[in-house]
Amino acid sequence: MAVFLLLLLIAVVLGLIGVVAKGMLFLLFIGIAIFLVSVVFVARRGTRRARTVTR
């Protein structure tokens, strides 16, 4: 969960810098890509945990 929050924080910061700073639009796209990677990371972790059977 800590990795997800770190990636989410990085994505938000890069996105804000990309929107505010003129000529740094590529940072917005990098932020969006990091956000998508973090969502996929959490989704994969969640499905892996759901498959384990506890006895």
C-alpha positions as CSV (number, residue, x, y, z in Angstrom):
1,M,0.0,0.0,0.0
2,A,2.9,2.3,0.7
3,V,4.2,1.9,-2.8
4,F,0.8,2.8,-4.2
5,L,0.6,5.9,-2.1
6,L,4.1,6.9,-3.1
7,L,3.4,6.4,-6.8
8,L,0.1,8.3,-6.4
9,L,1.9,11.2,-4.8
10,I,4.6,11.4,-7.5
11,A,1.9,11.3,-10.2
12,V,0.0,14.2,-8.6
13,V,3.1,16.3,-8.2
14,L,4.3,15.7,-11.7
15,G,0.8,16.4,-13.0
16,L,0.5,19.7,-11.2
17,I,4.0,20.8,-12.3
18,G,3.0,19.8,-15.9
19,V,-0.1,21.9,-15.8
20,V,1.3,24.9,-14.0
21,A,4.7,25.2,-15.7
22,K,4.7,26.5,-19.2
23,G,6.4,24.1,-21.7
24,M,6.4,21.2,-19.3
25,L,3.3,19.4,-20.6
26,F,5.3,16.2,-20.9
27,L,5.4,16.0,-17.1
28,L,1.6,15.8,-17.1
29,F,1.7,12.8,-19.4
30,I,4.4,11.2,-17.2
31,G,2.2,11.8,-14.2
32,I,-0.8,10.2,-15.9
33,A,1.3,7.2,-16.9
34,I,2.6,6.8,-13.3
35,F,-1.0,7.0,-12.1
36,L,-2.1,4.3,-14.5
37,V,0.8,2.0,-13.5
38,S,0.0,2.4,-9.8
39,V,-3.7,1.6,-10.5
40,V,-2.6,-1.6,-12.4
41,F,-0.2,-2.4,-9.6
42,V,-2.9,-2.3,-6.9
43,A,-5.4,-4.1,-9.1
44,R,-3.0,-7.0,-9.7
45,R,-2.2,-7.2,-6.0
46,G,-5.8,-7.2,-5.1
47,T,-6.7,-10.0,-7.4
48,R,-3.7,-12.1,-6.2
49,R,-4.9,-11.8,-2.6
50,A,-8.5,-12.6,-3.4
51,R,-7.4,-16.0,-4.9
52,T,-5.7,-17.3,-1.8
53,V,-7.8,-19.6,0.3
54,T,-7.5,-19.4,4.0
55,R,-8.2,-22.4,6.2
